[in-house]
């Protein structure tokens, strides 16, 4: 349980850092990228909290699992559209 809380806190820090970088970015594409990253970390944190709370409610000796979200729900929530062609390939 301690590991889950530590990971949750790490996700919250990453979200805050992405939001800060987004706010400081001057290029629209970078702002969009860090907005999407922040939303992704928020989604991960929400899913982790849901799993953590479902575990807390489980009877002793038996772990209760939260139902997994539909992949489309997660992608929709994070703002991901699946359009990979909107970003140029990485420089090598």
C-alpha positions in Angstrom: 0.0 0.0 0.0 2.9 2.3 0.8 4.3 1.8 -2.7 0.9 2.7 -4.3 0.8 6.0 -2.3 4.4 6.8 -3.3 3.6 6.2 -7.0 0.5 8.3 -6.7 2.4 11.2 -5.2 5.0 10.8 -8.0 2.2 11.0 -10.6 0.9 14.2 -9.0 4.3 15.8 -9.1 4.7 14.8 -12.7 1.3 16.3 -13.5 2.3 19.6 -11.8 5.6 19.8 -13.6 4.0 19.2 -17.0 1.4 21.9 -16.2 4.2 24.3 -15.2 6.2 23.6 -18.4 3.0 24.0 -20.4 2.4 27.4 -18.9 6.0 28.5 -19.6 6.1 27.1 -23.2 6.0 29.6 -26.0 5.5 27.2 -28.9 1.9 26.0 -29.4 3.0 22.4 -30.2 5.0 22.2 -26.9 2.0 23.6 -25.0 -0.2 21.0 -26.6 2.3 18.2 -25.8 2.6 19.1 -22.1 -1.1 19.6 -21.8 -1.6 16.0 -23.1 1.1 14.7 -20.8 -0.5 16.3 -17.8 -3.9 14.9 -18.7 -2.3 11.5 -19.2 -0.7 11.6 -15.7 -4.0 12.7 -14.2 -5.7 9.8 -15.8 -3.1 7.4 -14.5 -3.4 8.9 -11.0 -7.2 8.5 -11.1 -7.0 4.9 -12.1 -4.4 4.2 -9.4 -6.6 5.9 -6.8 -9.6 3.8 -7.9 -7.5 0.6 -7.6 -6.2 1.7 -4.2 -9.6 2.3 -2.8 -11.0 -0.9 -4.2 -8.2 -2.7 -2.4 -8.9 -0.9 0.8 -12.5 -2.2 0.7 -11.5 -5.8 0.2 -12.0 -8.3 3.0 -8.8 -9.3 4.8 -6.8 -12.0 2.9 -8.6 -11.3 -0.3 -7.9 -8.5 -2.8 -10.7 -6.9 -4.6 -9.9 -5.6 -8.1 -11.4 -2.6 -9.7 -12.9 -3.2 -13.2 -10.6 -2.0 -15.9 -11.7 0.9 -18.0 -12.4 0.5 -21.6 -9.3 1.6 -23.6 -11.4 4.1 -25.5 -12.7 5.7 -22.3 -9.1 6.3 -21.1 -8.0 7.6 -24.5 -11.0 9.9 -24.7 -10.5 11.2 -21.1 -6.8 11.9 -21.8 -7.6 13.9 -25.0 -5.8 11.4 -27.2 -7.3 11.2 -30.6 -5.1 8.5 -32.1 -3.8 10.8 -34.8 -0.1 10.0 -34.8 0.6 12.0 -38.0 0.2 15.4 -36.3 3.7 15.3 -34.9 6.9 15.1 -36.9 9.2 12.1 -36.4 12.0 12.6 -33.8 15.3 14.0 -35.0 18.2 11.6 -35.2 
